[in-house]
Amino acid sequence: MAKIIHLLMKRNKTLTVSISLISSLLAIGLSSTWKLAQAGQPGTAPATLTNLLTQIDSAANQGNVNGVMQFYSPTFTHGDGLNRKAMEQSLTGLWQRYPKLRYTTKLESWKSEGNTIIAETVTNISGVSASGNNNSTLQSTIKSRQKVTGLKIIHQDILSERTQLTAGNKPPQVEIKLPQQVKVGEKYSFDAIVKEPLGEDLLLGTAMEEPIQGNKLLNPTIANLEFLNSGGLFKTGRAPSTPGPQWVSAVIRRGEDMTIVTQRLQVVKR
């Protein structure tokens, strides 16, 4: 998921932003005519698969929602709680804000289980906002696993993701340190380090943790940015008591420039 953050207010010591959660993932489609009996590395994938990946990237790069959604089953399910309609709405909303996103999908592995094809892919996404007046740029890398029966994707899980949104002429360069997985109730460290020297500049920022839920995709979240006393954010979080994926985000603002980085944290059972 990509976190799209809109500036609402700039007053006194805090900055309030609204965060909309929008699905930016594009999965792959696989043909039911393939008769694959074993797991395979990318180099052993049939031409039909590699050609199809190219076709889906092409439809995404054209902003063709219908062209992409034809690969999703009417009964499509998602590990984040999405259904086919929610996925379509999310893509439409994302492409309205970022009409010239570029998608590049790489096949990591594939295998067959009976009549179902399972493929893991990594999708890189980049682009600028429609307004173009604040140099807003989106970059995202998403690793996912798809299950396909017949001609349609029937289920999808996100294995990992990192999304960065920058705004302004010189957004802060931020390095994130966050584990990919923690156990329920476990403490973890989350650091967002501003890499370049600050000089006389002041930083505003905040760290956020949110459960990933389908009903939160199009509903904004409000965040208040406070003055930071050092060159970044250094937080200790605690995983929730129930397993499930979380978004952990850092919002860093310096002057009129801002960087937001979101990574997925998997919370698992002990």
C-alpha positions in Angstrom: 0.0 0.0 0.0 1.1 3.5 -0.6 0.5 6.2 1.9 -0.6 9.4 0.2 -0.2 12.4 2.6 -1.9 15.8 2.1 -0.9 18.9 4.0 -3.8 20.3 5.9 -2.4 23.0 8.3 0.8 24.7 9.3 0.5 26.6 12.6 2.7 27.1 15.6 4.6 24.0 16.7 2.7 21.3 15.0 1.9 20.3 11.4 -1.2 18.3 10.8 -1.4 15.9 7.8 -4.1 13.6 6.5 -3.0 10.2 5.3 -5.0 8.2 2.8 -4.2 4.6 2.4 -4.4 3.5 -1.2 -3.5 0.1 -2.8 -0.8 0.5 -5.3 -0.1 -3.2 -5.9 -0.4 -4.8 -9.3 -0.2 -8.6 -9.4 0.5 -10.9 -12.2 -2.0 -13.1 -14.2 -1.2 -16.7 -15.1 -2.7 -18.8 -17.9 -4.6 -22.0 -17.1 -3.1 -23.7 -20.1 0.3 -24.1 -18.3 1.0 -27.6 -17.2 3.7 -27.0 -14.6 4.6 -29.8 -12.2 7.5 -28.4 -10.2 8.8 -25.2 -8.6 10.8 -23.1 -11.0 13.3 -20.2 -11.0 12.7 -17.1 -13.1 15.1 -18.4 -15.8 12.9 -21.6 -16.3 9.6 -19.7 -16.6 7.8 -20.3 -19.9 7.6 -17.5 -22.5 3.8 -17.3 -21.8 4.5 -16.1 -18.3 7.1 -13.6 -19.1 5.0 -12.2 -21.9 2.1 -11.8 -19.7 4.1 -9.9 -17.1 5.0 -7.5 -19.8 1.4 -7.1 -20.9 0.2 -6.3 -17.4 3.0 -3.8 -16.8 2.0 -2.2 -20.1 -1.7 -1.9 -19.0 -0.6 -0.4 -15.7 1.7 2.1 -17.3 -1.2 3.2 -19.5 -3.4 3.7 -16.4 -5.8 1.1 -17.8 -7.8 -0.1 -14.8 -10.0 -2.4 -16.8 -7.0 -3.9 -18.5 -5.5 -4.8 -15.2 -8.7 -5.9 -13.4 -9.5 -8.5 -16.1 -6.9 -10.7 -14.4 -8.8 -10.7 -11.1 -11.5 -13.2 -10.2 -14.9 -11.8 -9.2 -14.3 -13.7 -5.9 -10.8 -12.3 -5.5 -9.5 -12.1 -1.9 -6.5 -10.4 -0.4 -4.5 -10.9 2.8 -5.2 -7.2 3.7 -8.9 -7.7 3.5 -9.5 -6.3 0.0 -11.9 -7.7 -2.5 -12.0 -7.0 -6.3 -14.1 -3.9 -6.0 -11.9 -2.3 -3.3 -8.8 -3.1 -5.4 -10.3 -1.4 -8.4 -11.3 1.6 -6.4 -7.9 1.9 -4.9 -6.1 1.7 -8.2 -8.4 4.3 -9.7 -7.8 6.7 -6.8 -4.1 6.2 -6.9 -3.9 6.8 -10.7 -5.9 10.0 -10.4 -3.3 11.4 -8.0 -0.4 9.9 -9.9 -1.5 9.5 -13.6 2.0 8.6 -14.9 3.2 5.9 -12.6 5.7 3.5 -14.1 5.5 -0.2 -13.2 8.2 -2.8 -13.6 7.5 -6.4 -12.4 10.1 -9.0 -11.9 9.3 -12.7 -11.4 11.1 -14.2 -8.4 9.8 -17.8 -8.5 6.8 -19.9 -9.6 5.4 -23.3 -9.0 2.2 -25.3 -9.4 -0.1 -26.9 -6.9 -2.7 -29.0 -8.6 -4.7 -26.6 -10.8 -3.4 -23.5 -9.0 -0.3 -21.6 -10.0 1.6 -19.7 -7.3 4.0 -16.9 -8.3 6.1 -14.5 -6.3 6.9 -11.2 -7.9 8.6 -7.9 -7.0 7.0 -4.7 -8.4 8.7 -1.4 -8.5 6.5 1.7 -8.9 7.5 5.3 -9.4 5.9 8.6 -10.6 5.0 12.2 -9.8 1.8 13.7 -8.6 -0.9 15.1 -11.0 -0.6 18.6 -9.6 3.1 19.0 -10.3 3.3 22.1 -8.1 5.2 20.6 -5.2 7.5 18.1 -6.9 5.6 15.2 -5.1 7.2 11.9 -6.1 6.2 8.4 -5.2 8.5 5.3 -5.1 7.4 1.9 -3.9 8.7 -1.6 -3.9 6.3 -4.5 -3.2 7.0 -8.2 -3.0 3.8 -10.3 -3.3 2.5 -13.8 -3.8 -0.3 -14.6 -6.1 -2.6 -17.7 -6.4 -4.2 -18.2 -9.8 -6.8 -20.7 -10.9 -8.0 -20.7 -14.5 -7.4 -17.3 -16.1 -7.9 -15.3 -12.9 -6.0 -14.3 -9.8 -8.0 -15.7 -6.8 -5.8 -14.6 -3.9 -2.9 -12.3 -3.1 -0.6 -11.7 -0.2 1.9 -8.9 0.4 5.2 -10.3 1.6 7.0 -7.0 2.0 6.7 -3.4 1.0 8.4 0.0 1.2 6.9 3.2 0.0 8.5 6.6 0.0 6.7 9.9 -0.8 8.7 13.1 -1.1 7.6 16.7 -1.7 9.5 19.9 -2.3 12.7 20.8 -4.0 15.1 19.2 -1.5 13.3 16.6 0.6 15.2 15.1 3.5 17.1 11.9 2.7 15.8 9.4 5.3 17.3 6.0 6.2 14.8 3.6 7.9 15.8 0.9 10.3 12.9 -1.5 11.1 12.7 -5.3 11.4 10.6 -7.1 8.8 8.9 -9.3 11.5 8.3 -9.3 15.2 6.3 -11.5 17.6 3.0 -10.3 19.3 3.7 -8.1 22.2 7.4 -7.8 21.4 9.3 -4.5 21.6 11.1 -3.2 18.5 13.2 -0.2 17.5 12.2 2.1 14.7 14.7 4.7 13.5 14.3 7.2 10.7 17.7 8.9 10.3 18.1 12.1 8.3 21.3 11.4 6.4 22.5 14.9 5.3 23.7 17.6 7.8 20.9 19.8 9.1 22.9 23.0 9.7 20.5 25.6 11.1 17.4 23.8 9.8 14.7 22.6 12.1 12.9 19.2 11.7 9.3 18.3 12.3 8.2 14.7 12.3 6.3 11.8 13.8 6.3 8.0 13.7 3.0 6.1 13.2 2.0 2.5 13.5 -1.4 1.3 12.0 -3.0 -2.0 11.4 -3.4 -2.8 7.7 -7.2 -3.3 7.1 -9.2 -3.1 3.9 -11.7 -0.6 5.4 -8.8 1.9 6.1 -7.7 2.2 2.5 -9.7 5.2 1.5 -10.2 6.8 5.0 -7.7 9.5 6.0 -5.6 9.3 9.1 -4.6 12.5 10.9 -1.0 12.9 12.1 0.5 15.8 14.1 4.1 16.6 13.5 6.2 17.8 16.4 9.6 19.5 16.6 12.5 16.9 16.6 15.5 17.4 18.9 17.9 15.4 16.8 18.6 14.3 13.3 15.6 12.0 12.9 13.2 9.8 14.7 14.3 7.2 17.2 11.4 5.3 18.7 10.7 2.1 20.5 7.4 0.4 19.6 5.5 -2.6 20.9 3.8 -5.0 18.6 0.1 -5.5 19.2 -1.2 -8.5 21.1 -2.8 -10.0 18.0 -0.9 -11.1 14.8 -1.3 -9.3 11.5 0.4 -6.8 9.2 1.1 -3.3 10.3 2.2 -0.1 8.5 5.0 1.7 10.3 5.6 5.2 8.9 8.0 8.1 9.5 7.0 11.6 8.4 9.9 14.1 8.3 9.6 17.7 7.3 12.3 20.3 6.9 11.1 23.8 5.9 8.8 23.3 2.9 10.3 19.9 2.0 8.9 16.6 3.3 9.6 12.8 3.2 7.3 10.1 4.2 8.5 6.5 4.4 6.2 3.5 5.1 7.3 -0.1 5.6 5.3 -3.2 6.3 5.9 -5.0 9.6 4.6 -8.5 10.0 3.4 -9.3 13.5 3.4 -13.1 14.0 2.4 -15.5 16.8 5.0 -16.5 19.4 
